[in-house]
Amino acid sequence: MYLPKAFEETRLTVLHDLIKSHSLGTWVSANETELDVHHVPFILDVKRGEFGTLLGHVSRGNPIWQTPAGPLPDVVVFRGPQTYVTPSWYPSKHQHGKAVPTWNYAVVTIHGQPEFIEDPTWLYEHLRDLTAEHEAAQALPWKIEDAPSDFTEKLLAAVVGVKIEIRRIEGKWKTNQNRQEADKIGVIAGLLAQGNDEAVAMASLVKQHLKIQVRS
């Protein structure tokens, strides 16, 4: 990943937080002839390995779990807030015109070799943990125990678990760090005026780079 120093995020807790809050990973692996791309929701276990371990599952019909490991590690990308930024939000643009549009985003890229798991006990515990994490906000959280056991057993037989210990992790926060203070404030105001969740989340990230405090 192209990673200019100004946009590099190295704090492991920050990188982990993005994975937890945007847990659908874009998983890229190489077979003998091409790249395979899959989209998988992962759980992050921060206590396993130096940088943590991703836990997920795929359909048994997905050939990725039977594809021989290549010489290169697999890559999983987690994307956080992203939004277009117009130069019209920069006061500097109105002063001298030397400004162009850009795109702000926050992403985490991890590298590691997948390990596939067929053990039904492991799969049951993984699916229980996965649903518990994402059902927590529901008024009536669904639990895997709510389904009939014979139905659950059939579903477990139809999936394969995957565990990816993170060997390398990179974070890129392209959030106007390279702009002057007035331009950052202009971007924050422009994003907040849009009002959608993505824009508000990005405004919060830009605000973290201000040297002065402003009211939202």
Residue pairs with C-beta under 8 A, 6 or more apart in sequence:
1 107
1 109
1 170
1 172
3 170
3 172
6 177
6 178
7 172
7 173
7 174
7 175
7 177
8 170
8 171
8 172
8 173
9 15
9 106
9 171
9 172
9 173
10 171
11 171
12 51
12 169
14 171
15 108
15 169
15 171
16 44
16 46
16 52
18 78
18 80
18 106
18 107
18 108
18 171
19 25
19 42
19 44
19 52
19 54
19 78
19 108
19 110
20 44
21 80
22 78
22 79
22 80
23 41
23 42
23 43
23 44
23 78
24 39
24 40
24 41
24 42
24 78
25 39
25 40
25 41
25 42
25 54
25 56
25 76
25 77
25 78
26 37
26 38
26 39
26 76
26 77
26 78
26 79
27 37
27 38
27 39
27 40
27 74
27 75
27 76
28 35
28 36
28 37
28 38
28 74
28 75
28 76
28 77
29 35
29 36
29 38
29 64
29 67
29 70
29 74
29 75
29 114
30 36
30 70
30 72
30 74
31 67
31 70
32 70
36 64
36 67
38 58
38 62
38 64
40 56
40 57
40 58
40 76
40 162
41 56
41 130
41 134
42 54
42 55
42 56
42 76
42 164
43 54
43 55
43 56
43 126
43 129
43 130
43 133
44 52
44 53
44 54
44 55
45 52
45 53
45 54
45 55
46 52
48 165
49 165
49 166
50 166
51 110
51 166
51 167
51 168
51 169
52 166
52 169
53 163
53 164
53 165
53 166
54 76
54 110
54 112
54 162
54 163
54 164
54 166
55 126
55 129
55 130
55 161
55 162
55 163
56 126
56 161
56 162
56 164
57 123
57 126
57 127
57 130
57 159
57 160
57 161
57 162
58 64
58 65
58 159
58 160
58 162
59 158
59 159
59 160
60 157
60 158
60 159
60 160
61 158
62 160
64 114
65 116
65 160
65 162
69 113
69 114
73 111
73 112
73 113
73 167
73 168
74 111
74 112
74 113
74 114
74 164
75 109
75 110
75 111
76 109
76 110
76 112
76 164
77 107
77 108
77 109
77 110
78 107
78 108
78 109
78 110
79 105
79 106
79 107
80 105
80 106
80 107
80 108
80 201
81 104
81 105
81 106
81 198
81 201
81 202
81 205
82 103
82 104
82 105
82 106
82 198
82 202
83 103
83 104
83 105
83 191
83 194
83 198
83 199
83 202
84 101
84 103
84 104
85 101
85 102
85 103
85 104
85 176
85 187
85 190
86 101
86 190
87 93
87 99
87 100
87 101
87 102
88 190
89 183
89 186
89 187
89 189
89 190
90 99
90 179
90 182
90 183
90 186
90 187
91 182
91 183
91 186
92 98
92 99
92 179
92 180
92 182
92 183
93 99
99 183
102 174
102 176
103 174
104 174
104 175
104 176
104 187
104 202
104 205
104 206
105 172
105 174
106 171
106 172
106 173
106 174
106 175
106 205
107 171
107 172
108 169
108 170
108 171
109 169
109 170
109 171
109 172
110 164
110 166
110 168
110 169
110 170
111 166
111 167
111 168
111 169
112 164
112 165
112 166
112 167
112 168
113 164
113 165
113 167
114 162
114 163
114 164
115 162
115 163
115 164
115 165
116 160
116 161
116 162
116 163
117 123
117 160
117 161
117 162
117 163
118 160
118 161
119 161
120 153
120 156
120 157
122 161
123 156
123 159
123 160
123 161
124 144
124 152
124 156
126 161
127 144
127 156
127 159
128 143
128 144
128 145
131 142
131 143
131 144
132 141
132 143
135 141
135 142
135 143
144 152
147 155
173 205
175 202
175 205
175 206
175 208
175 209
176 183
176 184
176 187
176 206
176 209
177 209
179 187
181 210
181 211
181 212
184 206
184 207
184 209
184 210
185 210
185 214
187 203
187 206
188 203
188 206
188 207
188 210
188 214
188 216
191 199
191 200
191 202
191 203
191 206
192 199
192 200
192 203
192 216
203 216
207 214
207 216
